Each structure stands twice: as C-alpha cells, then as structure tokens.
C-alpha cells in the first residue's frame, strides 16, 4: 500500500466562533486580507475586526472577489498589493467566494482561513475549487493538497442568512451519503476510504434529525443547536468526507447518479439559472434509489423531503419526462458515474423517473 496523507481542517462553531481567530491565525503571521462576497463581508466585517482588535493581527483590506470563481478573477486578485503583501487570506462567503480564495492561496503560496456565511455547501472544508468561465459556464475542477487552516462558523451569521441556502444545502448534503455508499459498494477499502464511507452516513442522518427544525430556526433568525448541527453536517462533515473518499481520478467515490441527473438537466436552456443545485440533487437522490432497486428507502426519503419542502415528484422541479429523456444520454456520460458499481443506461433512468411522476 502506498503512503497517503489526508489533511482535514479544524473548525470552531458558535456565536463567538470568531473570537478564536487570533489563536489560529497568529501562527501564520500578522497581516490578513479579507476576500469574499459583498453581502458576506458586510455580515462578517465587524465581528472579524472585533475579534482581532486586541491581537497582533492586522486586517489590511476587505476585497470583493467578483461574481464567479474563475481563473481570471483569481489572477486579478493576485495583482493587488494588499493581497500580495498579506501573510494569509480570510476567505469569507459562500462556495464561489471561498473557492476563488483557494485559487489565490495556491498561486501565491499563502495559507487561508475559511469563514462560511451560509450553510449551503462544503467549500469551506474541502480541498476542491469548482472553477467557472467568466460567463458563468463550467470550466474545471482544481484539487488541492491542503485545505483551510481553520474554519470559523459563526452561527449567528448562518441564522441570519437567507433560508433558501440552507434548504438547498440540506438536499445536496443528503446526496453525499447515498452517492458515496453506492460508489464504494463491494470494494476492499483502505483506512481513509473506509473512514469517509462510514462517516458519509452522518451527512444524511444528521439532517433527517435536525433539518426541519434548523430551517425553522433559520427562518426565525435563531442560532440554535439544531441549526448548528445542520451547518456542521453541510460544511464540515461533507467536506471531510469529500477529501477522505477521493484518492485520484479513478478512485473517487464522491460522485453519483443524483449529481449526474442535475448536470444532465443543465443542458436544458436556462435550467441551472432557474434551479438551485441542491434542490434538484435532492430529487436526483430519489431517482438514484429507484434505479438502485431501493423503493422503500426512496419512499422514506420522500417523506423527509415533504417535511422540509424539497421535491418529491418530477413536476416539483418543473421538468417533464420528455425533457429527462432528451437529457438521459448526457446523464449516462457524466463523470460522476465514472466510478460506479454498474453501468447506468438511459432506460434505467427513465424507468426510475416514471415511478416518481
């Protein structure tokens, strides 16, 4: 067996999470530049400044990353004096903002710290950037050896974020368990792979247990225990799992039918602009389960989806069977199905979807 090292980030969660910034950041220097989305930085700015006020840390600037995680956006940031002179980067915001900071961190060899302000994805705790072209179309995946030095999750900021991000995050995160579990089926797993596969169950179970109340608390702006558990499942557990179950291009258990279903539908004009990724993926899980012959499990998950308002039928995502048929060939060729225990055919997809109309 070859040597293999997995780096997973540490984290702090709670209403006073940012007070721990000096404890971790001071290990890497004294100058930090904050890069993120405008709304995200507005929500986090005073809390960050308050946390570093009595320390040796100096926040030199707050810089908007742009609108897309693109190589061009990263290159523009890398030319700014405040970025080049900083000892570290504070990545603030959602997935695209944090993924852009990862590119800058890699190019400039600077450590970064993640400050997720919404609970919609695992970007803050993963070692992957999803890169887009400037026009918003998909460009590439960039994998990193290291992840964030530390993740700071302020539950007050998460509680005050728009509900739809958490809603979509719940759907996307539940998929992690089902996709990883099927992708690794029947294989003899090394320690880190087995650890990730077994841990993936927490992605689903935590949200089934806490998701409904977390959404209610998010709506009310309450930084509750349930909301914290949901945020940890979406941001931390999923991020750790994604790193543990990926060794190389041919041994990566992260993908599956739920995501292939979404990306296939993105070939429909305007689909990805009108639909939240995680919401469609949550329906893709139902397709996955039907296709896998697990109808009882599918019906149980449908009941959970009803409780939290996620789709349970094809019409809930505004798509027809004919449109699925038009995209089915694309779905079968999606790279999320490269490592799968069986070949997925167009007929299998359509038969599964017909049971969910």
N, C-alpha and C positions, 0 to 999 in steps of 0.2 A: 504493500500500500504506500502511495506517495505521501510526502509531507503535505499538510494542508492547514492553513491558518484562517480562522474566521474572526473578523472584527465586528462586534456589535456595540452600538453606542450606549452609554449610560444615560439616565434621564432623571429629571426631577419634575414632579407633578403637584399641583395645588395652587391656591390663590396667591401664595407667596413664593412660588417657584423661582421667580426672577431674583430673589434675594440671594440665591446661591450662585449667581453669575460670577462674582469675584473669586469664589472658592475654586472654580474650574478654569475660568478664562485667564486668570493671572499666571497660570503655569506656562502660558504661551506668549507673554509679552505685556505691553501696556496700552497699545493703540488698537482700537477696534473700529471698523467701518461697518455700518448697518446697511444692508441691501435688501430690498423687498418691495412688495406692492404698496401703493399709496395708502389704501384703507388699512392695510395690515400694520404699516408703520405708525399710522395715526393712533391705532388702538394700543400699540405696544410702546411707543416712544417714551412717555412719561414714566412708565414702570421700569424701563431699561435704565433711563437716566437716574432715577431714584435709587436703583439697586447699585449702581457703580459710583455714586456720589462720594462716598467716604472711602473709596478704594484708590489704588494707583491706576486703575483703568481710565482711559480717556476715549470717549466716543467721538471720533473726528468728523463724521458726517452721516447723514441719512440720505441714501440714494435710491431712487426708483429703478427697478431692474428693467422695466419696459412693459410689454404686454405678452410676449411669447418667450418661452425658453428656447432660444436659438443660439447657434454659434456666433452669429453676428451681434446679438445682444451681449453675450459674454465678452466678445472682443472689444466692444465699445466701453464696457465697464473696466476692462483691464487697462485701458489707456488713461483712466482718470487718476490724477495724483493721489487723491485720498485713498483709493483702492490700492495702488502700488505701494504706498508708504505704510499701510496698515500691517500690524502683526497678525491680525486674524480677521475673519469675516463673521458677522452676525447675520444669518440668513433668516429673514422674517416674512411670514406669509403662508400661502398655500403651495401646492405642488410645483407650479411653474416657477415661482419666485425662488423657492429653495433649490430646485434643480438647476436653475441658472447660476446660483451661487456655487453649486458643486463644480460646474464647469470652470468658473473663475478660480476656485480653490485649487483645482487640478492644474490649470495652466500656470498659475503664479506660485504654486507650492506653498500655499498658506492654509493653516487649519481653519475650519469653520465650525460654528455652533448653530444649531437649528432652533428656531422659535416659531413653531406652527401656531397659527392664529385661527385655524379652522380644523375640524376633525373630519376630513373627507378622504384622506389617503395616507400612505405610509412614507411619503417622500422624505420627511424629516429624519426617519430612522433607517432608511435603506441606502444602498450604495449604488444606486442607478439613477441616471437622468434620462427622461424622455424628452428628446430634442425635436423641435418643430422648425419648419421653414418660417420665414418672416410673414408669409401669408396665412399661417396657422395650420398648414398641412403637415402631416407627419414626416419627419426626416430620419431619425436614427435613435438607437439606444446606446448610451455610453455607460459602461460599467467601471466602477472604481474599486481599488483595493481597500481603501479606508472609507469609513462613514463619518458622520459628525462626531466631534469630540464629546459633545454632550447635547442632549435635547431638553429644552425647557418648555414645559407645558403649563401655561397659566390657565387654570380652569375658569377664571372669571372672564377672560377674553374669549375662550371657547364658548362659554354660556351666552355671551352677548353677540356671537356671530350668527349670520342668517341660518335658519333651521334647515334649509334645503341642502346645505353642505353635509351636515351630519346625516341627514336622511339618505343621501346618495352614498355616503361613506359606509353606512351600515350594509347596504346592498353589495357594494364592491368587496367589503371585508369578509362577508359570509362566503363569498366565492373562493376565497383563499383556501379554506378547508376542503371544500369539495373537489376543487381542481388539483390541489396537491395530493390529496388522498388517492384519487384515481390515477394521476400521472405516475405515482410511485408504486402502484399496485404490482404485487408479485415479484418485487426485486429485493435482492440482498443489499441492505443499505449500510453504508459507513456511518460512524457515530454521528457526525454533524448532520447528515441527511436524515437519519432516523429521528434525531432530536427535532429537526424542523418539521418533519411529517407529523410527529406526535403533538408538537406544540400547535400546529395549524388548527387542531380541533378547538382550541381556545378562541380562535378568531370568530367562529360561528357561535359556540356555546355562550360566550360572554355577552354577545349582542342579543341572542334569543332571550337571555335572562334579564339584561339591563336596558336593551334598546328602546323599548316602548316608553319606559319612564324617563330615559335620557332625553328623548325627543320632547316629552312634555316639559322637562326641566329647561331644555334649551329654549323652547317657546316662551317660558316664563322668565328666562334670564337667570336661572338658579345654577350656581356652580356646585351641584350635588355629587354625592357618592356615585350614583348611577351614571351621571354624565361623565365623571372621571373614569369610570370603568370602561364605558363605551369608547372614550377618547383613547385610552391606553390600548384597547384592542385594535382600533383602527390605525393608530400611529405607530405604537411600539411593537406589539405582538406581531402584527403583519409585516412590519419592517424587518424584525429579527428573522421571521420565518423565510421571507424572500431571500435573505442572504444565506441562511443555513441550507436551503434546498437547491441552491444553484452552484454548480461547480464549474461547468463550462457549457458551451452551446448545445452539446448533445446530452448533457446530464443536468438538465434544468427542469425541475418539477413545478415551476411557478405557473405555467400556462394551462389552458384547458378550454373546454367547449363553451363555457359561459362568456369568456372574452372573445373567442373566435366568432361567436354569434354576434356580439356587439360590433366587432370590427368589420364583419361581413356586411352588416346593415349600414355601415358608414359609407358604403358605395352608393347608397341612395342619395340623391341630391338634397343637401341641406340637413341630412339626418343628424349628424354629430353636432350641428349648431343648435338643433331644436330639442335634443335629448341629453339629460345628464348621464354620464358614463355609468356610474354605479347603479342607477335605477334600471337601465337596460340590462346590465350584467346580472342584476338580481333575478330578472326573468330568464336570462340565459342559464342560471343555475337550475331552474325548473326544467328547461329543455335538456340540460345535461343529465339530470336524474331520470327523466323519462327515457332518454336514449340509452341509459345505463341499466334499464330494467328495474328501477327502484321507485315504482309508482307510489308506494306507501310513504316513503320518505319525502317524495315530492309533495304529496297532499299535506303532510305535516308542515312542510316549509311554506306552502301556500297559506296556511292558517296564520303563521307568523307574519307573512307579508301583508295579510289583511289587517292585522293588528297595527302595523306601522305605516300602512298606506303604500306599500310597494306593489308592483304589478303582480297579478295572479293569472291573467289571461293575455293572449296576444293583442287583443284590442286595447288593453291598458297602456300599451306603448305605441298605439296608433299605427300599427303595421298590419298588413293583410297577409294571408297565406301565399298569395301570388307574389308579393314582394319578397317574402322569405325564399320562395322557390327561385326567384331571379338572382338572389344573393348566395344561395346554398353552395354553389361551386366555389365561390371565394372563401366561404367559411371553411370548407374542407382543406383548403390550401394554406390556411393561416398558420403562422409559425408557432402559435400557442398549442398546436396539435402535433408538433414535431416529435415530442416525447410523450407518447400516449400508448396505453396497453393494447389498443386495437385501432384499425383503420376506420375513420369516420366517413360515411358516404352521404351523398345528398339525400338518398332515400331515408336513411336513418334520421336525419334532421327533420325532414318533412313529416315523417310518421310521428315523431315526438311532439312537434309543434301542433299537429292536428288534434292531439289529446289535450291541448291547452287553449283551444279556441273558446 
